[in-house]
Amino acid sequence: MEDAPECTPSPSESTQPPSPAGEPEAATPGHSEDCARPLDTVPKKLCGYLSKFGGKGPIKGWKCRWFFYDERKCHLYYSRTAQDANPLDSIDLSSAVFDCKADAEEEGTFEIKTPSRVITLKAATKQAMLYWLQQLQMKRWEFHSSPPALPAAPAAALAENGPTLHLKLEEEEAELEEFLCPVKTPPGLVGAAAALQPVPAMPSALQNISLKHLGTEIQNTMHNIRGNKQAQAASHGPLVEESSQNPEPQRGEQPFISDPSIPGKEPEDPPKPAPRSSAPSGPVQKPKRQSNTFPFFSDGLARSRTAQEKVVALEQQVLALTKELKSQKELVIILHKALEAAQQEKRASSAYLAAAEDRDRLELVRHKVRQIAELNQRVEALEQGRERLVHEAGLREQQVQALQQQVQLLVDKNQAKQQVICKLSQKLTEDLAQPPGQPAEAANGDFLSQQERIEHLKDDMEAYRTQNRFLNSEIHQVTKIWRKVAEKEKALLTKCAYLQARNCQVESKYLAGLRRLQEAVGAEAGDFPELLQQLVQEALQWEAGEASDSVELSPVSEYDDYGFLTVPDHEVEDLKLLAKIQALEVRSHHLLALEAVERPLRDRWAALTELVPSAELKQLLRVGVPREHRPRVWRWLVHRRVQHLHSPACYQELLGRGRACEHPAARQIELDLHRTFPTNKHFTCPTSSFPDKLRHVLLAFSWHNPAIGYCQGLNRLAAIALLVLEDEESAFWCLVAIVETILPAEYYSKTLTASQVDQRVLQDLLSEKLPRLTAHLGQHRIDLSLITFNWFLVVFADSLISDILLRVWDAFLYEGTKVVFRYALAIFKYNEEEILRLQDSLEIYQYLRFFTKTICDSRKLMSIAFNDMNPFPMKQLRQLRAAHQERLEAELRALELLKAEYLERRASTRRTVPEGCVSEDEGEGDG
């Protein structure tokens, strides 16, 4: 069993490999001038040899590869050797996770899992594996923690961010130490020192070649050959003689060593090979890069090692070159066979093209066809022979197996007999040799086997403990990276929402400007009004779908979440323009409040698992219920109102009565079905099930409450309930709760007495809360009940957009009709200044007809309703209702008396009709 990784007191030992004596560390990529820096300031490189599992078919298996890490891209590149000019491929570590296998067949095996593939690697030892895993974790964290590279970052900013980044990395190292102790650098296996070691031997030289990247292999081979020639030309004598003459390099000299961790990376001023006068002249060639192979063994070894060490190094170099030559020969044989096949095909094609006449060419083709037929016949004959041989081999195999079974049975019997004989003989010998009371030591073998098993179990337990610690550190770091990515994504989404909101605001201001300009121009002559009209049409017809698929310029969709048209198709163009402006403004406010208000509100509702009447719930309902929680909350609110009326089979019984006989109000309900929300796709689509559900709900309510039956307005209340609850029975009980428990009695009676009372109460409250507006409307003799009567009858269903309307209903179902008064007053307060500017009664009526379409900010409207309208005691509302109820009933009684007097007077007048003043009907009857 391999010893567990040693723990060191300093984390720096785990991240910095020891530097070889007398040799500088490898330079940072792109900064070759750093080679001359002191050793303590040169950054350590993560590179070394690992075995990579890959390949297909017979060459599938472990392949030795040189791996090196690129800090700029967070990629782990690999090539066949450290001296190759071009890497074979790379692994993206920015989104990768790491895993070590304690139960792997071979020690040192670990995996790098990326979103696209899984790479299986193997280190030489367990310590090297843990070192690689820890270093890869740190490199990945450095990449995610480092700020994004700017085109030109000022030096001051870099100086400020440097210490902060260093502190973060130290904190991360300390956190990782809590899971797994830092592993010491494996000597000679990682870093620049690993490039000096010979390439680990493989069973077959051809097996180590990457056929998938054959072009890169050939380029690297040619580069190495050119580098070897240049190195041989630059040398002028045996290295041993130079060593004896100059046993030590001069103190002022720095031996040049290229970076083995980045193949193909050259220094700024490489030593140039001596020109050869005998070189043949030819076309101009590109400058050749110096090979990375020989500087390690020519310059550095000649100056800093003894002659014996140089001889050993040269022998290793000869062995490496011999293996490489063998692999190159095998590669040449493969290419030669491919070349022979290509030449045969070329000769056949040349003979075909050289034929003078079509007859000759046809003869060549026929000859080829005959050859192919002969080959097919030979293949078929060989196939038949192979099948015959396979059949014979199968028969022989069966015979061999039968004989082997017989032999095995005989062997087993013989062994059993021998064991019995041995045991009996051993027992007899022990009985004769030992005294009767002396214990036997037959259990010694079992004890030793048990000890061996215990040792193996301890080894396995230590391996699993190490794996567990590493996986804990991996989970910890991946979680932190995920959190950082989530924070970045959240920041980008916030920025995107802000930009979309600004876009909506700009577009709405543009439309509002067009509308004001259109009003100012009026019917003036000239081409300017036509141009303005064209701009308005283009603004109304422009949709987000015309924009690019990748960038959503206008986030306003055609329908909202509940199926209402965002921009209804009004006949009056001015109303359509207002609707578009309102949709843009509402979307803008929603986007701006998304992070600050909407998301915390969703979190509070998600945490509110059990609904209980409280001040907190009241406040949450006033702010508004998120769409995903609204059905659950409404069902609870409705159940509180009708739990004394609710029975499980009531709704189905009412539907059964409706199917048995027709209700008198069925015809009126059928007429109103198609007038319910003509701007909602759920009630206008022919294939929608909502009209049938609405019919069932209204008919069931007509049978449930015969005193009311059906009244115009109930269809809109039931439709809103259906859009939110989607269930017929739930919508039915919601309608019952509104009509019978929330609104006053006789609100939907034939005389609409309670509705008229509320209009008078609203007038009193308007005089109290908004005296300037009341005086202004009274001066122009404006009757507000013409506008507000429908508000109360359908609870704003026809007046407010769904986003604001459903927030009103959230509070209305919990608090009651007081909410309707609050919002009615808030709507007038919201538009008070605009109304005060109007000085003509006709303009005021026209403005009041659509002024709810100018309400865009639901938060502002809610604040006015529940803050600016305070105090708003329910006691005052009851008193006003009672007073106006008495007055209205007195007026109705007076009207009834007048009506009775009139009928009596008319009847008496008919009894005293003078002669000759008969009606035409009476005259005809007499005739």
Buried (B, 14 or more C-beta within 10 A) or exposed (E): EEEBBEEBEEBEBBBBBBBBEEBBBBBBBEEBEBBEBEEEEBEBBBBBBBBBBBBEEEBEBBBBBBBBBBBEEBBBBBBBBBBBBBBBBBBBBEBBBBBBBBEBEEBBBBBBBBEEEEBBBBBBBBBBBBBBBBBBBBBBBBBBBBEEEEEEEEEEEEEEEEEEBEEBBEEBBEBBBEBBBBBBBBEBBBBBBBBBEEBEEBEEBBBBBBEEBEEBBEBBBEBBEBBBBBBEEBBEEEBBEBBEEEEEBEEEEEBBBBBBBBBBBBBEEBBEBEEEEEEEEEEEEEEEBBBBBBBBBBBBBBBBBEBEEBEEBBEBBEEBBEBBEEBBEBBEEBEEEEEEEEEEEEEEEEBEEEBEEEEEBEEBEEEEEEEEEEEEEEEEEEEEEEEEEEEEEEEEEEEEEEEEEEEEEEEEEEEEEEEEEEEEEEEEEEEEEEEEEEEEEEEEEEEEEEEEEEEEEEEEEBBEEBBEBBBBBBEBBBEBBEEEEEEEEEEEEBEEBBEBBEBBBEBBEBBBEBBEBBEEBEEEEEEEBEEBBEBBEEBBEBEBEEEEEEEEEBBBEEBBEBBBBBBBEBEEBBBBBBBBBBBBBBBBBBBBBBBEBBBEBBEBBEEBEEBEEEEEBEEBBBBBBBEEBBBEBBBBBBBBBBEEEBEEEBBEEBBEBBEEEEBEBBEBBEEBBEEBBEBBBBBBEEEBEBBEBBBBBBBBBBBBBEEBBBBBBBBBBBBBBBBBBBBBBBBBBBBBBBBBBBBBEBBBEEEBBBBBBBBBBBBBBBEEBBEEBBEBBEEBEBEBBEBBBBBBBBBBBBBBBBBBBBBBBBBBBBBBBBBBBBBBBBBBBBBBEEBBEBEEEEEBBEBBEBBBBBBBBBBBBBBBBBEEBEEBEEEBBEEBBEBBBEEBEEEEEEEEEEEEEEEEEEEEEEEEEEEEEEEEEEEEEEE
